[in-house]
Amino acid sequence: MTHDSVFVYSEDLLNYKFGKNHPFNQIRLKLTLDLLKNVNAIDDCHIIPPRQAADEELHMIHDPDYVNAVKLAGRGQLPEESCENYGLGTEDTPVFPNMHEASSLLVGGTLAAVDAVMSGRAKHALHLGGGLHHGFRGKASGFCIYNDSSVAIKYMQEKYKARILYVDTDAHHGDGVQWSFYDDPDVCTLSIHETGRYLFPGTGNVNERGQGKGYGFSFNIPVDAFTEDDSWLHAYRTAFREVAEFFKPDVILTQNGADAHYLDPLTHLSSTIKIYRE
Ligand SMILES: [Zn+2]
C-alpha cells in the first residue's frame, strides 16, 4: 500500500541517551508522537520501525576503527586516552552503555525512511530521531556519534544511483554532511544556519563551496543572531528554490533540527513555529 507519508518510530530510539542532565533528549520523539496521535494526525499504519544499520553500512562513511571504538566505549572497554581521540567522553558527547547499538539504530531509522521513499512505498518519510549532522568519519562531535544523514546519502547513491540534495535548516551548520560530500558533484548540500562567528561548530561560511569536482555543489547561508521568521523564510524559500532548480535532484533529504526556535537555550535565532510549518 502506498502512503503519502510514513513516520519512523519505536521506543528503542529512546536508548540514545547521554544522561539525565544532557540537553539532547530523545523523549521529544515520544512527546511528538503522542501529540500527533492526540490530534488524530497519525495512524498506526503510518508508523514504520527503524532497523539496526549494519557495520558495512556505517563503514560507507565511518572509519572501521572508529566504529570499533564506539562499540568498546559502550561496553566500558575503551581507555580514556583513546576516547579523546575519537571525540567520545566529552561534555557534549559522553559515553553511555550500548552506545553503538543505540547509534546504529538511529542510522537504521534513516535508512528505513529512505527505503520507504526510494521503493515508492511513501512520498515522504520522517525520522525525528535522525539528523545527527555533526558526526565525522572518525570522530563524534556535538551530540552526534554516527552521521545518519551521510550514511543514508551514500546508501541512496550506491543502492538507487540517486542524485541527492541535502537541505539542513538546523541552527547549527551541517558540517559533517558537508565535509562527507565536499568533493562529490552528485550530492549537493545546502545549509541555512546561525553564523558560526559565535556558535558551534564555527564553519558554514558562504565561501565554503566544495572542492575539486564538487566545487559549486556546497551552499551555505549563514544568518545573524536574532534573525526572525520573515527574514529566515525569505532566505529559505529563495535558496531552496534556486538550488533545487540548479541541481535537479532525484530525492531531497532534509535535516530540520528545531533549534532555530527563539526558546532554544543553545542558539540565538528568533524563529517561531511558523518556519517549521513551512
Ligand atoms: Zn543544532
Boltz pocket constraint, residues with backbone or C-beta under 6 A from the ligand:
constraints:
  - pocket:
      binder: B
      contacts: [[A, 170], [A, 171], [A, 172], [A, 257], [A, 259]]
      max_distance: 6.0
